[in-house]
């Protein structure tokens, strides 16, 4: 398959007054024509820097980025600008020109390249139809919802008939419903026009929804890459597992040191006290020891709980238990 | 005392030269200050074409000129005024020190307006392959339009005030009348009238500026 974007040993170092930050530590990536390639990582992993290296909004400190076999680093400024017209980009905060109407926003990239105004307007009208906003041509961005703004941004991105569409957290400012609709639109564009799509996100659901391939970026390095099925079914790296289990594994790690001892004497064993407390306080507690018996419908015995680190929640839990007439005793340095 | 002669004088020697000085000086101040303001933004460290050398020189010159009190600048500029205009008194001569005082002020106003433009929008324009000039014209200046108009209104008001101050050295206009009649001849009535006229002019300028900036701002919904 034809390679669209080839990234080789890309490093990016940001030098500030008193320290150096290595945002990318030798990235290698091959993105082929027609793929929807997801790059996923936690915030600060370097994914935004990486996507900006693909159109040289950020120049890599080292390494090469080739688009259709042409090295961006070897282009002069005019060539680079021409290359950029083929690499469209949409953003988390849409980045529309607030003082221009929707139609004029879509005309903007065509204006830059000197296309005739009448032609540009005609093309912009067609693009508005594709993104489903024909009736908003004369509106201004301030009058649109987030989803509508992103649709305008997509129409604007398509104005130059790009080969590549870079999406930098394009759905992160949108609600789940709108996110779905925008991703659907991006998929449609990918299939209809054969545009290669690169999606930067921190949400696994976005990758699952739309991507064919995925690369996981962690702390400036690619932890794993492959087709979405591969990475999902057999995540190898720690970073991948963390992202894949993002949704299933919501258990907080019990880091709290505070332990309490509860003594049951007169509570009805029919009341699930601990379960209710967890539901009430919306935070987990760790049962370190439980020795309770149901004697004639009354709970007898004791339990030792490890409370969450958040003192407010922990205090609320203790209060909840006291309110239920349980004896609560703080344990210092309990070793289970 | 309120005969036609005095009314004629207030209009012909007062309002007309004051407006002439204010508007002409503001125009020239923008001719000089706008490019400097743009250059300050473009050459700044986080700008589109960082250039510490140009930035530091402009920044320094602007600060120096801004720190000279206008009354002193009026006197210091006399040789230059004589060189350019041929004389050092009258409305046309006053335009020279007014421009020197206002241009750096305008540069700072323009700078702060342009810095308000969302960096993301600039980045978007870059990603579309826009060149530096296109970004300056179509993004920076166009998106900062409202703020630039508000700034221009403030500049006009400030220059109107300065122009009155030039009356001290025979600059002409309402300020000149106020000093000649009110200060030298103790005709308080005329002085009060000139002040009222200045207040009215300021109000009108402000009203026009506010109306224009609101009318042209597309960020307001509805």
Boltz contact constraints between the chains, C-beta under 6 A:
constraints:
  - contact:
      token1: [A, 55]
      token2: [B, 127]
      max_distance: 6.0
  - contact:
      token1: [A, 81]
      token2: [B, 129]
      max_distance: 6.0
  - contact:
      token1: [A, 84]
      token2: [B, 129]
      max_distance: 6.0
  - contact:
      token1: [A, 85]
      token2: [B, 129]
      max_distance: 6.0
  - contact:
      token1: [A, 89]
      token2: [B, 127]
      max_distance: 6.0
  - contact:
      token1: [A, 91]
      token2: [B, 120]
      max_distance: 6.0
  - contact:
      token1: [A, 93]
      token2: [B, 120]
      max_distance: 6.0
  - contact:
      token1: [A, 95]
      token2: [B, 120]
      max_distance: 6.0
  - contact:
      token1: [A, 95]
      token2: [B, 121]
      max_distance: 6.0
  - contact:
      token1: [A, 95]
      token2: [B, 124]
      max_distance: 6.0
  - contact:
      token1: [A, 98]
      token2: [B, 219]
      max_distance: 6.0
  - contact:
      token1: [A, 99]
      token2: [B, 142]
      max_distance: 6.0
  - contact:
      token1: [A, 99]
      token2: [B, 143]
      max_distance: 6.0
  - contact:
      token1: [A, 99]
      token2: [B, 145]
      max_distance: 6.0
  - contact:
      token1: [A, 99]
      token2: [B, 218]
      max_distance: 6.0
  - contact:
      token1: [A, 109]
      token2: [B, 128]
      max_distance: 6.0
  - contact:
      token1: [A, 112]
      token2: [B, 128]
      max_distance: 6.0
  - contact:
      token1: [A, 112]
      token2: [B, 130]
      max_distance: 6.0
  - contact:
      token1: [A, 112]
      token2: [B, 134]
      max_distance: 6.0
  - contact:
      token1: [A, 140]
      token2: [B, 218]
      max_distance: 6.0
  - contact:
      token1: [A, 142]
      token2: [B, 219]
      max_distance: 6.0
  - contact:
      token1: [A, 142]
      token2: [B, 221]
      max_distance: 6.0
  - contact:
      token1: [A, 143]
      token2: [B, 221]
      max_distance: 6.0
